[in-house]
Each structure stands twice: as structure tokens, then as C-alpha cells.
Amino acid sequence: MNTPSRNRATKAIKNMQLSVARRENNFVVIGPYKNGKDAVRVVRDLNDSYSIRGWIMKGN
């Protein structure tokens, strides 16, 4: 699935040098972040800079 939004997300993740924990068909898991503030900052930056929606979920 090569869509413009997927290409934009891939480019944003590379530009921000984010660690990718898992890749799925419809989403990418980035992290882990021990500090919740860091995770919030990353999601906010993705939205503000690249118009990519994201959400935060607690890991195992």
C-alpha cells in the first residue's frame, strides 16, 4: 500500500530520526519512551510539522 499519507509518515519518521518498534499494514509503532512527556512531544511534533495523526498507548 503506497499512499501519499504513508509516504509522508515514512519521510517524517526518517527526518525526525525516530526509532521504529513495529511496522504493520495500517500503522507504525515508534518508541519506546520511558517518559510520557517525550512521547507527547513526538506526537505533537508529528502533527504540527507533518500533519500526521498519532496517539499514545501504554506499552507492556
MDTraj code that builds the backbone (N, CA, C; nanometers):
import mdtraj as md
import numpy as np

residues = "MET ASN THR PRO SER ARG ASN ARG ALA THR LYS ALA ILE LYS ASN MET GLN LEU SER VAL ALA ARG ARG GLU ASN ASN PHE VAL VAL ILE GLY PRO TYR LYS ASN GLY LYS ASP ALA VAL ARG VAL VAL ARG ASP LEU ASN ASP SER TYR SER ILE ARG GLY TRP ILE MET LYS GLY ASN".split()
xyz = np.array([
    [0.0845, -0.1176, 0.0000],
    [0.0000, 0.0000, 0.0000],
    [0.0886, 0.1233, 0.0000],
    [0.0964, 0.1898, -0.1108],
    [0.1773, 0.3098, -0.1243],
    [0.0862, 0.4295, -0.1423],
    [0.0510, 0.4930, -0.0347],
    [-0.0368, 0.6087, -0.0400],
    [0.0434, 0.7331, -0.0042],
    [-0.0043, 0.8506, -0.0428],
    [0.0670, 0.9738, -0.0078],
    [0.0847, 0.9913, 0.1426],
    [-0.0155, 0.9533, 0.2208],
    [-0.0027, 0.9698, 0.3658],
    [0.1015, 0.8749, 0.4235],
    [0.1114, 0.7546, 0.3691],
    [0.2130, 0.6599, 0.4164],
    [0.3521, 0.7111, 0.3803],
    [0.3671, 0.7634, 0.2599],
    [0.4963, 0.8190, 0.2201],
    [0.5334, 0.9378, 0.3076],
    [0.4352, 1.0215, 0.3401],
    [0.4592, 1.1384, 0.4249],
    [0.5003, 1.0933, 0.5656],
    [0.4343, 0.9903, 0.6176],
    [0.4681, 0.9385, 0.7506],
    [0.6079, 0.8782, 0.7517],
    [0.6420, 0.8029, 0.6503],
    [0.7746, 0.7425, 0.6412],
    [0.8826, 0.8491, 0.6373],
    [0.8603, 0.9515, 0.5583],
    [0.9568, 1.0609, 0.5473],
    [0.9700, 1.1351, 0.6806],
    [0.8592, 1.1571, 0.7500],
    [0.8624, 1.2269, 0.8789],
    [0.9396, 1.1459, 0.9824],
    [0.9167, 1.0146, 0.9867],
    [0.9863, 0.9291, 1.0826],
    [1.1364, 0.9306, 1.0557],
    [1.1748, 0.9270, 0.9298],
    [1.3171, 0.9326, 0.8959],
    [1.3764, 1.0688, 0.9296],
    [1.3050, 1.1772, 0.8974],
    [1.3558, 1.3117, 0.9245],
    [1.3720, 1.3379, 1.0736],
    [1.2804, 1.2857, 1.1537],
    [1.2873, 1.3063, 1.2983],
    [1.3760, 1.2027, 1.3669],
    [1.4282, 1.1059, 1.2908],
    [1.5160, 1.0003, 1.3405],
    [1.4526, 0.9263, 1.4583],
    [1.3274, 0.8852, 1.4389],
    [1.2540, 0.8129, 1.5426],
    [1.2817, 0.6638, 1.5320],
    [1.2863, 0.5969, 1.6460],
    [1.3064, 0.4520, 1.6448],
    [1.1722, 0.3833, 1.6189],
    [1.1734, 0.2869, 1.5300],
    [1.0525, 0.2137, 1.4935],
    [1.0531, 0.0801, 1.5666],
    [0.9505, 0.0579, 1.6475],
    [0.9405, -0.0665, 1.7235],
    [0.8710, -0.1756, 1.6437],
    [0.7717, -0.1384, 1.5630],
    [0.6963, -0.2386, 1.4865],
    [0.6280, -0.1713, 1.3677],
    [0.6226, -0.2416, 1.2563],
    [0.5525, -0.1940, 1.1368],
    [0.4374, -0.2883, 1.1053],
    [0.3229, -0.2308, 1.0791],
    [0.2044, -0.3067, 1.0393],
    [0.1520, -0.2463, 0.9098],
    [0.0455, -0.3038, 0.8551],
    [-0.0101, -0.2525, 0.7309],
    [-0.0638, -0.1105, 0.7439],
    [-0.1345, -0.0832, 0.8523],
    [-0.2020, 0.0452, 0.8647],
    [-0.1431, 0.1380, 0.9687],
    [-0.0383, 0.0955, 1.0373],
    [0.0212, 0.1821, 1.1378],
    [0.1664, 0.1433, 1.1648],
    [0.2367, 0.2357, 1.2288],
    [0.3756, 0.2142, 1.2685],
    [0.3854, 0.2461, 1.4167],
    [0.4525, 0.1607, 1.4915],
    [0.4732, 0.1834, 1.6341],
    [0.6132, 0.2414, 1.6506],
    [0.6213, 0.3598, 1.7096],
    [0.7512, 0.4206, 1.7363],
    [0.7738, 0.4219, 1.8866],
    [0.8985, 0.4227, 1.9250],
    [0.9292, 0.4237, 2.0674],
    [1.0252, 0.3119, 2.0992],
    [1.0326, 0.2717, 2.2202],
    [0.9553, 0.3089, 2.3390],
    [1.0088, 0.4364, 2.4030],
    [0.9243, 0.4992, 2.4793],
    [0.9600, 0.6187, 2.5541],
    [0.9296, 0.5936, 2.7009],
    [1.0304, 0.6087, 2.7848],
    [1.0103, 0.5875, 2.9285],
    [0.9377, 0.7058, 2.9904],
    [0.9600, 0.8228, 2.9349],
    [0.8982, 0.9440, 2.9859],
    [0.7781, 0.9790, 2.8982],
    [0.6617, 0.9906, 2.9580],
    [0.5408, 1.0227, 2.8822],
    [0.5477, 1.1570, 2.8135],
    [0.6216, 1.2513, 2.8722],
    [0.6353, 1.3841, 2.8111],
    [0.7077, 1.3761, 2.6779],
    [0.8046, 1.2858, 2.6663],
    [0.8757, 1.2683, 2.5397],
    [0.7816, 1.2152, 2.4317],
    [0.6973, 1.1210, 2.4683],
    [0.6009, 1.0648, 2.3732],
    [0.5019, 1.1710, 2.3277],
    [0.4560, 1.2527, 2.4202],
    [0.3629, 1.3606, 2.3853],
    [0.4293, 1.4585, 2.2904],
    [0.5545, 1.4920, 2.3160],
    [0.6275, 1.5853, 2.2295],
    [0.6398, 1.5303, 2.0879],
    [0.6704, 1.4014, 2.0754],
    [0.6865, 1.3405, 1.9431],
    [0.5541, 1.3428, 1.8671],
    [0.4455, 1.3051, 1.9333],
    [0.3144, 1.3048, 1.8671],
    [0.2752, 1.4470, 1.8261],
    [0.3002, 1.5432, 1.9124],
    [0.2681, 1.6827, 1.8811],
    [0.3523, 1.7328, 1.7627],
    [0.4818, 1.6989, 1.7618],
    [0.5688, 1.7406, 1.6517],
    [0.5269, 1.6766, 1.5196],
    [0.4890, 1.5498, 1.5229],
    [0.4418, 1.4842, 1.4008],
    [0.3177, 1.5539, 1.3457],
    [0.2285, 1.5931, 1.4349],
    [0.1061, 1.6591, 1.3915],
    [0.1345, 1.8012, 1.3426],
    [0.2102, 1.8771, 1.4188],
    [0.2364, 2.0170, 1.3835],
    [0.3213, 2.0311, 1.2584],
    [0.4243, 1.9502, 1.2477],
    [0.5195, 1.9660, 1.1375],
    [0.4810, 1.8909, 1.0109],
    [0.4153, 1.7764, 1.0267],
    [0.3912, 1.6895, 0.9112],
    [0.2443, 1.6548, 0.8892],
    [0.1553, 1.7052, 0.9726],
    [0.0110, 1.6758, 0.9641],
    [-0.0171, 1.5260, 0.9696],
    [0.0543, 1.4574, 1.0573],
    [0.0365, 1.3140, 1.0756],
    [-0.0324, 1.2923, 1.2091],
    [-0.1431, 1.2189, 1.2055],
    [-0.2161, 1.1904, 1.3283],
    [-0.1490, 1.0768, 1.4028],
    [-0.1525, 1.0861, 1.5339],
    [-0.0935, 0.9818, 1.6146],
    [-0.1621, 0.9776, 1.7502],
    [-0.1359, 0.8732, 1.8250],
    [-0.1896, 0.8626, 1.9582],
    [-0.0908, 0.7875, 2.0444],
    [-0.1098, 0.7996, 2.1726],
    [-0.0182, 0.7394, 2.2696],
    [-0.0889, 0.6257, 2.3399],
    [-0.0196, 0.5129, 2.3474],
    [-0.0724, 0.3969, 2.4186],
    [0.0327, 0.3459, 2.5140],
    [-0.0086, 0.3027, 2.6282],
    [0.0840, 0.2463, 2.7253],
    [0.1283, 0.1086, 2.6772],
    [0.2591, 0.0841, 2.6851],
    [0.3128, -0.0437, 2.6418],
    [0.3105, -0.1470, 2.7524],
    [0.3687, -0.2611, 2.7229],
    [0.3717, -0.3708, 2.8218],
    [0.4672, -0.3408, 2.9337],
])
top = md.Topology()
chain = top.add_chain()
for i, resn in enumerate(residues, 1):
    res = top.add_residue(resn, chain, resSeq=i)
    for name in ("N", "CA", "C"):
        top.add_atom(name, md.element.get_by_symbol(name[0]), res)
traj = md.Trajectory(xyz[None], top)
